[in-house]
Each structure stands twice: as C-alpha cells, then as structure tokens.
Amino acid sequence: MRRSETIRLGDLVRQAIKENNLQDGLDADRIKTIWAEETGEHIAKLTKEIVFDKGKLYVSIKSSSIVRNEILLIRNELVKRINARLGRKFVKEIIVR
C-alpha cells in the first residue's frame, strides 16, 4: 500500500530526535564546535577539555592564566552567543578550570 502523503526526510529526522529525546545530547556535542568558532583559533587551541553537565559548561584551559582571565571576563557574553547558536537557553553558566 502506498502512502498518500509525502514526508520530507528533514521532518522525519526532527520528529525522531524529538520523540527519542535526543536534542540535549546533540546540543551538548555541538557546543564543542560552537566554542571553537565563538572563541577563536587561539583560545580553541588552548582549550583542553569541554564538558557539559546539567546546564553548566566546564572548560579546562592549558596553563594560560591570561586566557583563563579573558574567558572569565566574557563568559556571560559567551553563554548568550552559544545559546543563540543553539536556538534555546541550554547553557546556564561557564565554569573555567
């Protein structure tokens, strides 16, 4: 039997993501790419680890106190920019280690 209505593949994928509650995991993974794009090449190279857990983005920086302080100064702006790129309020705060 043929289906009378055509469903676009993109719509089908979005529906599967929503039904299986996969959006949080996908966004948590996307944050790593967004971090590198929003902070620039220099800070991205000095970033050792990025972990997202329950609204908090934990970022480990390689031994550069200058970069660490720079991130601390702009972290609220980074939260806004990351959330804007994700299209929802997902990251609540950035914690620099």
Buried (B, 14 or more C-beta within 10 A) or exposed (E): EEEEEEEEEEEEEEEEEEEEEEBEEEBBEBBBEBBBEBBEEEBBEBBEEBBBEEEEBBBBBEEEEEBBEBBEEBBEEBBEBBBEBBEEEBBEEBEBE
